[in-house]
């Protein structure tokens, strides 16, 4: 009886810890693009026309980034290298949609986010 209780307790602890970790990435490309667009709408005070265009751009590049992540086979250096041209292309498209001030703010926010990631903070989730 004690073994059964111990086994059930161990199983419960394991299942809770697995659930607590949640998804390792930001979800589907659609979810990531929506989240990114909402953040940009707030941070950059986007017009409705800009929101529509920015959303399409974010989705296009979220799909490309997701593909790179799925094909990287855990090679973070290769993944990082593959993402640089994707980010540059995204920024070039964003520059056409955003005002000069909005674009500068977006670039600054992107740099802040990258710095947080380098320090182990993830996507605004704080230190792990």
C-alpha positions as CSV (number, residue, x, y, z in Angstrom):
1,X,0.0,0.0,0.0
2,X,2.8,2.4,0.9
3,X,4.5,1.6,-2.5
4,X,1.2,2.5,-4.3
5,X,0.9,5.8,-2.5
6,X,4.5,6.7,-3.1
7,X,4.2,5.8,-6.8
8,X,1.1,7.9,-7.1
9,X,2.7,10.8,-5.3
10,X,5.8,10.6,-7.5
11,X,3.7,10.5,-10.6
12,X,1.7,13.6,-9.5
13,X,4.9,15.6,-8.8
14,X,6.3,14.7,-12.2
15,X,3.1,15.6,-14.0
16,X,2.9,18.9,-12.2
17,X,6.5,19.8,-13.0
18,X,6.1,19.0,-16.7
19,X,3.0,21.1,-16.9
20,X,4.6,24.0,-15.0
21,X,7.3,24.3,-17.7
22,X,4.7,24.9,-20.4
23,X,5.7,25.3,-24.0
24,X,9.3,26.0,-24.6
25,X,8.7,28.6,-27.2
26,X,6.1,31.3,-27.7
27,X,3.5,29.0,-29.2
28,X,2.4,28.8,-32.9
29,X,3.6,31.3,-35.4
30,X,0.1,32.8,-35.4
31,X,0.2,33.2,-31.6
32,X,3.7,34.7,-31.7
33,X,2.7,37.2,-34.4
34,X,-0.5,38.2,-32.6
35,X,1.4,38.7,-29.3
36,X,4.2,40.7,-31.1
37,X,1.6,42.9,-32.9
38,X,-0.3,43.7,-29.7
39,X,3.0,44.7,-28.0
40,X,4.0,46.9,-31.0
41,X,0.5,48.4,-31.1
42,X,0.9,49.5,-27.5
43,X,4.6,50.5,-27.6
44,X,4.4,52.3,-31.0
45,X,0.8,53.7,-30.9
46,X,0.1,52.1,-34.2
47,X,-2.9,53.3,-36.4
48,X,-5.4,50.6,-37.4
49,X,-4.0,50.6,-40.9
50,X,-0.5,50.0,-39.5
51,X,-1.8,47.3,-37.2
52,X,-3.1,45.4,-40.2
53,X,0.2,45.7,-42.1
54,X,2.4,45.0,-39.1
55,X,0.3,41.9,-38.3
56,X,0.8,40.5,-41.8
57,X,4.6,41.2,-41.6
58,X,4.9,39.7,-38.1
59,X,3.0,36.5,-39.2
60,X,5.2,36.2,-42.4
61,X,8.4,36.3,-40.4
62,X,7.1,34.3,-37.4
63,X,6.5,31.4,-39.8
64,X,10.0,31.8,-41.2
65,X,11.5,31.9,-37.7
66,X,9.5,28.9,-36.6
67,X,10.8,27.0,-39.7
68,X,14.4,27.8,-38.8
69,X,13.8,26.7,-35.2
70,X,12.3,23.4,-36.3
71,X,15.2,22.7,-38.7
72,X,18.0,23.8,-36.4
73,X,18.3,20.4,-34.6
74,X,19.4,22.2,-31.4
75,X,22.3,24.0,-33.1
76,X,21.8,27.4,-31.5
77,X,24.7,29.0,-33.4
78,X,23.3,27.9,-36.8
79,X,19.8,29.1,-35.7
80,X,21.1,32.5,-34.7
81,X,23.0,32.8,-38.0
82,X,19.9,31.8,-40.0
83,X,17.7,34.3,-38.2
84,X,19.9,37.4,-38.9
85,X,18.8,37.8,-42.6
86,X,15.2,37.1,-41.5
87,X,15.3,39.9,-38.9
88,X,16.9,42.3,-41.4
89,X,14.2,41.6,-44.0
90,X,11.5,42.1,-41.4
91,X,13.0,45.4,-40.3
92,X,13.2,46.5,-43.9
93,X,9.5,45.8,-44.3
94,X,8.6,47.5,-41.0
95,X,10.6,50.6,-42.0
96,X,8.1,51.0,-45.0
97,X,5.1,50.9,-42.7
98,X,6.3,52.8,-39.6
99,X,7.1,56.4,-39.1
100,X,10.7,57.3,-38.5
101,X,10.1,57.7,-34.7
102,X,8.1,54.4,-34.5
103,X,10.9,52.6,-36.4
104,X,13.5,54.0,-34.0
105,X,11.5,52.9,-31.0
106,X,10.9,49.4,-32.5
107,X,14.7,49.0,-33.0
108,X,15.4,50.1,-29.5
109,X,12.8,47.7,-28.0
110,X,14.2,44.9,-30.1
111,X,17.7,45.6,-28.8
112,X,16.4,45.7,-25.2
113,X,14.7,42.3,-25.7
114,X,17.8,40.8,-27.2
115,X,19.8,42.0,-24.3
116,X,17.4,40.5,-21.8
117,X,17.6,37.2,-23.7
118,X,21.4,37.3,-23.5
119,X,21.2,37.8,-19.8
120,X,18.8,34.8,-19.4
121,X,15.6,36.8,-19.1
122,X,13.7,35.2,-22.0
123,X,10.8,37.2,-23.4
124,X,10.1,39.5,-20.6
125,X,9.5,36.6,-18.1
126,X,12.3,37.7,-15.8
127,X,15.3,35.7,-14.7
128,X,15.0,31.9,-14.7
